């Protein structure tokens, strides 16, 4: 008799964005004339920039010639891309990395979920609340989360509330934990940490031999000086942190799929007997076994992001989305709504009108205003009473959404 992984049976209903898609499709079917503006899922709308497209075309041409054709590539990524990553994303910020500390992948979502493969199931895991659902769901699948109670909390996870009461800045856990998920600029709230605030987490991890899983997928949207782009800007972080980066939102690779994860060689975890083990070596072993690498054509496209013309074009795209965020944020504030985010991030986190739950507000926005957002409760119990909008729509749709909201009676 074949047995299932019963941890999967503990997962509630469906993945958050799948549930949203079902509700939107049902409404659209019943109201085919509705002009729906989608500001829910964090998917981009601007096309790949010309420099990236040209690099892809050139790489395709290479693949059509026997002399330059490439089959299987290195699972860790081609050196030509890794060298550009180190030279452009880290060295200007005073961070030195070796080429075999960077692992190119098909998405930071994948890596954030897969990183648990190399971590023991007995680790005590801390997550921010509200939180990107993938962090929790993949720990449920692995068997680390325990059971879900009626309040929406998993009993084996440690939750770190990020609410208006603490200005959406997480406090250090009041008990010892082994693995900590941090996402900054934050998805979903759009908020950030200063260097001093992030240093507190690095110091905590070093003192407790804990591992920080630092999701920096939105670092390109940072506009303020005292906000670190990489956790490795903080002294000691190479000994306690893994960093995840993505080309999805910065360069429009959501459908093209390319990201990378940094696992420093100094970073150790431990056996039950207390012997140190290199996580860099374990992640390399995991990738070589379970992953065949990102296609050559895609990696050449990602390399083009770092050319002078590529950097200029990508910067313009990021600025476009940040302007969208500013328009949405200011439009919501004019309506008297309480709003954070949208300054160093493409996400705007708003307090729902009094008396409306997150899903009530979702239904109101969809059925009355034909706008799709994301209910805050989908990101965890502390997200109840909040709602997320993204700035990844077109400028026209963002302006139209604000006009609809301005005319609404909540």
N, C-alpha and C positions, 0 to 999 in steps of 0.2 A: 504493500500500500504506500503510494507516494504521499508524503506529507508536505504541507505548505509552510512557509515562514509565517507563523501566526501573528507576528508583529504587524504585518500588513493589515490584518483584520482589525487592528486597534485604530487605524487611521479613520478619522471622521469623513463621511460622505465622499467628497471629491476634492481635488486640489482647488484652492481658492479661485484662481482665474478660470478654471474650467467651469465652476459654478456660475461665475459672472457671465461667461460666454453663453451658457445655457439659458439664463434668464433674459439676456439681451436678445437672443435668437427667438425665444418664445414671444417676446414683446414685438419684435420686428415682424414676425409671421402674422400676428394679430393686427398689427398696424403698419402695413407695407408702405403707407404714405409718409411715415415719420422720418424726418431727417435727423438721424442720430449722430451726435458728436461723441467720438470715443476718446476720452482722456483718462482711461482706467489703466490698462496694462502699459508697462513701460517700454513700448515699442516705438522705434523712431519712424519718422515720415520723410525726412530728407534723404535723397539717394546717395549712393557712394560718390565721393568726390572724384573729379576727373583724373587726378593723378593716380588714385587707387585703381580706377577702372582701366587705365592704360597699362598699369603694371600687371593686372589680371590678363588682359589681352595678350601682352607680350609673353607671359608665362604659358598661356594656352598655346601660343605659337611654338614655344620651346617643346611642349609636350607632343607636338605633331611631327617632330623631327627625331629620327632614331639617335642621332649624335647627342641631342640634349634632352631626350626623354628621361623621365625619372619614375621609378616604381615606388616601392616602399622607402620612406624616408626615416630619419631617426625619430624614435618615439618622443624624445625630449624636445624636438624642434630643430630646425636648421640653424646652423651657427650664424648665417647672415642676418637672421631676424633677431636672435638672442643678443648678438653684439650691438645691434641698434637699440634694443630695449634697454640694455645696461647703459649705453652711452647717452641716451636721451631722457630716460625716465628716472634714472637714479644718480648717475655721476654728477649732474648739475646740482643736485641737492646734497652733495657730500657723502653719498652712499656708494661704496665699492662692493661689487658682487663678482663672483666667478661665473663663467658661462654655464657650468654644470649645477648652478644653484637656481637656474631659471628653467621652467618647464612649460613649453607652449602647449595649449590645449584647445578644445572646441568650445569652451565657455566657462566663465567663472561660476555659474550656477552648477555645472557638472562637477567642477573641482571642489566647490564648497560641500557638495553632497558626498563626493567620492573620498574626500580626505579622511572620513571616518573609517575607511578600510584599514588604515595603518594605526588606528588608535584602539586601545582595549575597550571592551564593552562595559567594564566596571568603573570607568572614569566618571566623575561627577561633572556634569556639563552645565554651564551658566549661559543663559541667553538674555539679551535685552528684550523688554516687553513694552511696546509692540516690536515685532521682529519679522524679518523676511521668512516666510513659512518654510522654505527649503531647509533652513537650519534645524528646525524642530522635526519636520516630517522625516528627514533622513536619519535622525537619531531614534525616532520611533521605529523605523524599519530595521535599524540595527539592534534594537532591544535595550537601548540605554535610557529611554524616557519613562518607562514604567507604565502607569495607568492614567487615563484621563478622568479627572473628577468633574462634578457637576458645575464647577465654576470655570471650567475651561483650562485648568492647569494640569500638566503632567507631573505626577508626584515625585519622580526621580530627577527632574530638572530644577535648577535654581533660576528663578526669574528675577531680573533686575529692572524694576519699573522705570520708564522714561516718560514722565508726564509733565503737565503744566506746573505741578507743585515743585518739581525739581528742575524746571526749565529744560526738560527733555535731556538732561545730562545724567548718565547712569552713575550711581554710587557703587563703590566697591562692595562686593558681596559680604554679608555678615557671617558667612561660614566659608571654610576652605573649599575651593573647587579646583578641578584639574584642567578643564578645557573651557575657554571663554570665547564666545562669538562676539566680535565687535564689527560694526559696519558704519564707516564714516567716509564721506558724507552719508548720512543715514537713509536707508530705505526701510521704513516708509516716511519718517518725519521730516527728512530734508535738513536736519540739524547736524552740527559738527562739534568736534572737540578742539580745544586749543592744544598747543604743544605741552603746556604744563599739566593739563587735564589728562592727556594721553600718557604722559610720563608716570602718572600715578598708577595706571594699569600695568605698564611695563614693570615698574618697581614691585607691584603686587605679584605679578607672574614670576619674576625672578626670586622673590622671597619664598614663594610657595611651590617652586618647580612646576608651575602651570604652563600651559600652552595657550597663546592667543591666536585665534583664527581671524585675521584682519581682512575684511572685505572692503577693498578700496576701488570698487568698480566705477565710482563716480568722481574720482579725484580730479579729473579734467575740468569739472565744473566749479572747483574752488576758486573764489575771488578774493578772499580775505587773507592778509599777510600771515597772521599767527596760527593759521590752520595747516597742520602738516599734510602733505600729499602722500607720504609713505610712513608707515610705523617705524621704518628703519632710520628715520631722521632722529629718533629717540635713542639715546645711548643705551646699549644693552639689549635692544630689541632683537638682534640677530640670535640671541641665545634663548628667546622665548616666543618667537612669533613666526607664523606663516602668513604671507600676504597674497591676496588674490586680485588680479587686475583683468580688465576686459577691453576689447576694441569695440564692443557692441554699441554702447551709447555714445562713445567719443567719436567714433569713425563710421558709425552706421552699419556695423557688422552683425546686427541681430539675425539676419537671414544668411549671413556669410560664415559665421561661426569662427571666431578666433579669440583667444585669451591667453593668459599665462599665470603661473603660480610660482612664487619664490619660496624655496625651502633652504634656508642657510645651513651650511655644514656644521656650524656651531650648535645647532638646535638638537637637543637630546630629549628623548622620553626614556622610560625605565621599565625593566622587567619587574615581575612580582618580587624578585630577589633584590631589586635595587640596582641592577647593572644598567649603565647608560647604553642607549641604542641610537644611532644616527637616523633621524627621520628623513633626511635627504636620501640616504641609501634605500630606505623602505619605500619612499614615494617613487623613486626611480624603478625599483623592482615592481611595484604595483603597476606603473605606467607601461613598462615593457611587457607585462603579462596581459593587461586588460585593454590596452589602447594602441592603435596602430599609427597614431600621429595625425596632425592636421595636414590636409593636402598641400602639395608644393605651390599650386596656383594661389591658394588662400594666403600662405605665408609670404609669398612675394607681394601680394596686395597689402598685407600688414606692414611689411618692410617699407613700402612706399609712403605710409603714414608719416614716417620719420624724415623723409626728404624735405628740403626747404619749402618747396611748393606744397607738398602734402601737409606739412605742419600749418602753413598759412591757411589752406583750404579747410582743414579740420577745425582750426580755431574759429573760423567764421561760422561753421555749423554749430559749434558749442555756444558761441555768442548768440546765435539765432534762438536756440532753445532757452538760454538764460533770459533773453528778452521776453520770450513767451511766459516764462515763469514770473517775471516782474509784472507783466500785464495782468496775469491771473491773480497774483498775490495782492496787487493794489486794488483790482476790481472787487475782490472778496472783502477787503478791508473797508472799502467804500460802502459796502452793504452792512457793515457793522459786525461782520463775522471775525472770530478770533483765528489768526493764521500764523503758522511758523513755516520755516523752510523757504525754498525758492530763491535763496541768495547764493549759496554755495552748492546748490543741488537743483535738479530738474523736477523735484517733487514739492508739492504744496500740501501741507497737513492742516486741515481746518476743523474747528470744533463745530459739531452739528448744532443746529438751532435747539433751543431748550425744549425738552420733552421728546425729542426724536432720537431713536437709536440709530446705529450705523446703517443697518439694513433698511430701516424705515426711510432714512435719508437717501439711500441708494435708490429705493423704489420711487421716491418723490422725484429725484433728479431724472430718472429714466422715463417715468410715465408722464410727468408734467412738463419737464424741460427738455426731454430727449437728449440728456447728457449722461454718459457713462463714466463713473468714477469707481473707486474701490472702497468698500466699507472698512472702517478702521478695525472693527472686531475681527476681521479676517486675518489680522496680523498679531492677534493675541488679546487676552482679556483687558489689558490696559489701553487697547485701541478702541474699546467701546466708547461711543459718543464722539468719534472722530471719523474723518473721511479724507481720502487721498485723491488728489488730482495730479496728472502729469503734464509737463510742458512739452511733450514730444509730438503734440499735434501740429497741424499746419497753423501758420499765423492767422489765416482767415477763420479757422475753426476755433482757435483760442479766443479771438475777438468776439465771434458769434456766441460762444458759450458765456462769456462775461455779460454780454448784452441780455441774454436770456435770464441769467441769474439776477441781474439788476432789476428786471421786471417781475421777479418772483415774490410771492408772499408766503413766507415760511410759517 
